[in-house]
Amino acid sequence: MDNKQLTAEYRPLAAAAGIGSILGSGIIVGLSATITVWQKGLALTNGQVGVISAALTFAIAIGGFLPGSVSKAFGLIRSFNWTNFFYALGTLICVFTPNYLVLLLGVIITGLASGIDLPLSLTVISHDAPNEKVSSSLVSSTQIYWQIGIFISYICSFIVSKMAGATGARVVFGILTIIAAVTWLWRTNSAKFKKFHADGDQFRAAEEHKTDTKLSSSSAMKVLFSGEGKSRYLGLFLGIFIFYIFWNLLANTFGQFQTFTLVQAHASQTFATGAGIVLNFVGLAAVTAFSSVASSPKRNTFFVIGMIIQAAAMFGLAISSHDLWPIVIAIGCYNIGNNIAGEAIYKVWTQESFPVETRASIQGFMNGFSRFACGLFAFVTPSLVMPNVIRYTMFGFTALIIIGFIAGLCVIALEKSTVLSNNAQRSN
């Protein structure tokens, strides 16, 4: 079969992994969209609301550091199969919570499971995929599911918004519980997935035989600093890491405070949330377009265009009048650039650049560190997007994008040099 047919054959695996992204964005958006409902229904103080929100952010971050240890202890496939069980357990606790402390416990369990699952899911795809082109296409497609998770959470929260007490919030978390439980059963019992996993073991064994090397999961990070190819691995790690940190600081800000920014520009809450839904549709179309070229050299063109659009959007906000419509247009342009040069290409780079045994640990580390940085940055973000200082903030964000752009170009250059080196070795 050609790569197009192979990609279609493995698409169900990408869907099962992608549902982890739906659950990841679903818990983030679901909690933020229902936190006021929880507050009223459980009589929470403002301080308790802040603790719950912060606990989710940092639980996801801590979970991001754990995939390597978890997969080492229980095996990659078993860990992949069972993380959604614990996610469902956490959200189920929230559904039946009687008070603040039990809600906090459920949120922490859910956040840890979500943080662990995202890197594991991508690593399973790259482990099972028959070649790198198929892997790149499947990995990039999981970003579509992240956008879908945002929509599901917003729509569910809107539908149940009129319910009394905390009932609406319990319903939203109940829906997340059902999705997680069904995914757990699907991943665990699918005969097709078991065949993919077995075939993946054979693919990886064949690769190890060709290179005559085998890295144990316990040395997942050590490969960056010792052994053959350490300079290239370290260069790729630093380039991807710098790109993701600087890009994600901006992406997280707009994800959490897009509505806040529009309201500060005197938009109504209805307009702000409605605009958010429309702009997310724009982002979904953009990431779908990127997914179609993720396994081809065209992705580099998309990256360059996307980063230029993001920088231009931030610079445009910095020099604009900061009226409502210039902000809406800039955010719309940013959502296009963000989705063709952002999380999706970061996932592809991480899965392509390192040995399969190291990918969960490396991506988990990057995800976890980035989430911690974004969590800390969120404490000062509201003051940075106020009308009297937003101009200077946007200049700063433009600089963040430029730094991330340069780091990404370095990654592309290292990838090209690796391909040229491999071709030269084959010709000899």
N, C-alpha and C positions, 0 to 999 in steps of 0.2 A: 504493500500500500504506500501511496505517497503521503507527504506530511499533512496535506489537507484532510485526507481520509483518516489518518491516525489521530489528528486533532479532534475530528468528529467522534471517533470511537472513544476517546478518553474524556470527552466533554462531561459525562456524568460524574467523573471523579472531580473535575474542576467545580462542578455544581455543589458536590458534597463539601468540598473544601471552601467554596465561596460562601456557603451558608454560614460558616464561621465568621466571615466578614459582615454578613447581614446581622448576626448576633452581636458582633463587636460594635458596629455603629449603632445598632438598635438599642443597646444598653446605655450608651453615651447620650444619644438624642432622647431615648425614652425617659431616662431619669431627668434630664434637663427640662423636657416638656411637661413632666408630671410633678416636678418637685414642689410646686405651689399647692398641688392637690394633696400630696402627702402631708405638707405642712398643715393644711386646714384639717384634714381628716384625722391626723394623729396629734394635733395641737403641738407641733414642733416649734421651737424658738428659731430665730434667725441664725443663731450660732450653731444649732444642731443641723439646720439646713446646709450651712457652710461645711460642716464636718462631713456630712454624707457625700456632698459633691466632691470634696477634696479626697475622701476615702476611695471613691471610685477611680479617680484619676491616678492616684498613687498605687492602688491595687493592680490596675492594668499595667502600670510601669513595673512593679515588682514581678508580676507574672511574665513580663517580657524578658526578664533576666533568667527565667527558670527553664525554658524549653530544653536546653542542653542537658541539664541535670535530670529532668523528668524523663527524657527519652533514653538517657543512659540507664536510669534505674528500671524503667518499665518497657523499654523498646519503643522505637519510633512509631510503629503502626498501632500498637496497643495504646500509646499515649494519645495519638490522633483519634482513635475510636472513642476514648472515654472522657476526653475533656468536656464534651458537651453534656455528659451526664452531670458533672459537677456544676456546670453553668445552669442547667435546669434545676438542680438542687438549690442553688443560690436564689434564683428568681422565684422558685416555689416558696422559699422562706419569706421572701418579700410579699408574695401574694397573701399569705396568712399572717403577716406580722401584726401583733397587737400594739407595738410600741416602738419607740425610737431605737433602742438597743438591738432589737431583733431585726429591724430594717437595716441598720448599719451592718450587722453580721451578714445578711443576705447580699447586700451590695458588695461587700468585700470578697465573699466567695465567688460571686459572679465576675467581678473585675479580675481576680486572679486567674480564673478559668479562661476568660476572654484573652488576657494578655499572653497566656501560654499557647492558646490554640492558634492564633494567627500565624506565627512563624512555623509552627509544626505543620499546619495545613499546606503552606507553600513548599516546605521541604518534602512532604509526602508526594506532592505533584512532581517535583523535580526528581525524586527518587524513582517514581513509577514510570515517568514519561520515557518513551523509547529513544528520544534524542533531544538535543538542546532547542531546536527550532519549535518542536511540539511543546516542550516545557515552557518556553518563553511566551508562546501564544496562550497557553492555559493559565500560567501565572498572572499575566497581565489582565486576563478576563475576570479574575477575582475582584478587581477594583470596581467592576460594574456592580457586583453584589454589595459592596460597601455603600454605594449610592442607593441601591434598592432598600437597604436597611434603614437609611435615613428617611426615605419616603414612607416606608411602612410605619415607622415610629411616629412621624408627624401626622399621618392620616389617622392612625389608631387613636392618637392623643386628641385629635380634633373631634373624632366621632364620639368619644366618651367624655368630652369636656363638661357636659351638662349633668353628669351623674352626681349624686349626692355623696358627701364625705370623701373618703379615699377610694371609693368603689371604682371610679374611672382608672385610677392608677393601678389598682389591683388587676383590672381587666387587661391593661397594656402589658403588665409583667406576666400575666397568665398566658397571653399570646406568645411572648418570648419563651416561656417555659415549654409550651407545646412544640414550637419550632425546634428548640434545642433537644427535646426528648425524641422527636421524630428523626432528627439528624443523627443522634446517638445510635438509634436502632438501625438506621440505614447504613451508616458507616460500619457498624459491627457485624451485621448479618448479610450484607450484599455479597453474593457469590462472585459477581463481576469484579468487585473491588479486591476480593481475596486473590483472584487471578492476576489483577494488575499488580498487587503487592509482590506476589511470587515472581512475576515476570521482571519487576523492578529489581528484585534481588539478583536475578540473572544478569540484567543489564549492567548493574554496578559491579558484579563480580568480573564480568568481561572487561570492563574499563580498568579495574585494578590489575587484571592479568596483563593488559597492554602496557600499563605504566609501571608495572612491577612494584607498586606502592600501595600501602593501605594505612589509612589514618584511623585510629580508634576514636570513639566519641569523647573519651576522656581528654584527648589532646586537641579538642575542637578549636581553641583559641591559640594554642601553641604554634600551629602551622603558620601563623602570621609572622612569627619572630624567629623561627629556626627552620632549618632544612632547605632543600632546593626550592628556589622560586620565592624565597621569603621577601625579597625586595618588591617583586611584582605584587604579591599578596598584600603587603603592607601599604603599597601605593594605592591599590584598589580599595582597601579598607578605609584609608584616610579620605580618599576622594569621595567615596559613597557616603561616609559618615558625615563629613563636612557639608556636603550637598544636602543631606537629609535633615540635619539639625537646623541649618539656616532656612531651608525651604519650609520645614514643618513649624517653625516658630510663627511664620506668617500664616500658613495654612490653618493652624490651630486657632490663631487669633480670629480669622474670618469665620471659621466654623463655629466658634463659641459666641462671638460678639457681632456677627453680621446684623442680626435684628437690633441689637443694642445701638450699633452705629447708625442704622437707618432712623431709629427713633430719635436719636440725638440730633439728626438732621430734620426733625419735626415731621417725620412720617407717622401716620397712625399705626397702632399695633396690628390692625387688620392688614394695612398696606404692607407693613414690614414682613409679616409672616407669609402673606400671599406672594410677595416678591421673592422671598426665600424659596418657596416651592418652585416657582418658575425658573429661578436661577439654578436650582438643583437639577431641573430637567436639562438645562443647557449643559451643565457639567456631565450629566449622564450621557448625552449625545457625544460630547468630546471624548470621554474615556472609552466609549464604544468604538469611536473612530481610531483611537490609539491602539486598542486591542487588535484591530485588524492588521496593523503593521508591526506589531511588537516583535515578531520573529524575523523581520527584514531590516536591511540598512536604513529604510525610510524612517525608522523610529528616531534616529539621530537628527534627521531634519525636523521631525515633530518636536523633539526636545529643544532645539535651537529656537524654533518659532514660538514654542510655548513659553520659554523663559523670557524672550523679548517681550511677548504680550504681557506677562506678569509684571515685569519691570516697568513697562510703559503705563500699565494700569495704576501702579503705585505712584509713579512720577506724575501722572495725570491728576490723581487725587491731591498730590502735594501742591500743585500749581493751580488747581481749579478754585472756583468760588465756594466750594463746599455746600452748594445747594443740593437739594434732594436728587434731582435727575442725573447730574454728573456723577454722583456717588453710585446710583443704581447702574449706570452704564459702565463705570469703572469696575464694579463688582462683577457684572456680567462678563466683561472681557477677562477679568482675572479668573473666573470660573472656567473659561475655555482654556486659558494657558495653564492653569493649575492642574487640569485633568489630562493634558497631553504631555506635560513635563512635570511630573510630581510623583505621587505614591506608586503609580503603576510602573513607571520606569525604574524607580528605586527597587521595587520587588524583583523585577527582571534582572537588574544588575546584580543584586545580592545572590540570587539563585544561580546565575551564570558564572560568577566570578570565583567561587570558592568550592572546594571538594564537598560532596554531598553530606559527608559526615559532620561537617562544620557549619552547615548553613543555618540550622535551627538556632545554634548558640550565637552565631554572629548576628543574624537578623534580630534575634531576641534581645541581644545587648543593645543594638542600635535603637530598636523600638522602645526598650525600657528607658534608656538614657534620654532619648528624645521626649518621652512622655513626662519624665521627671522635670526636664527643662521647661516644657510647655506648662506643666502644672505650676511651677514657680513663677513663670512669666505671667500667668493668668492673674496673679495677685495685683499686678500693676497695670494690666491692660486696660481696665475701665477708665483709669485716669489718662491713659495715652490716646484714647479715641474721643475725648471730649472736644467740642468745637474749637476751643481756644488753643489747643496744642496738636490737633490732628495733622495739621500741615507738616510739622516737624517730625511727627511719628512716621508719616508716609515717606518722607525723605530717608528716614532710617530703614524702613522696610524695603525701599528701593535698593539701598546698599546691601541688605541681607540677600536679596534676590541675585544681585550681581556677584556676590561672593559665592553663593550656591551655584550659579551659572559657570563660573570659572572652575569650581571643583568638578562639576559634571563634565565639562569639556576635557578635563584631565582624565577622568574615567574612560571617556570615549577614546582618547588617544592611547591609553594603556590597553584597552581592548583591541584596538587596531594593531598595535605593535605585537600583541600576543598572537593574533591571527597570522600576521606576516611571519613571525618566528616559527609557528607551527607548520606553515606551508613550506618554509625553507627547509625545515627538518625532514618533512616528507619527501621533498625533491632530492634530498641527499640520500 
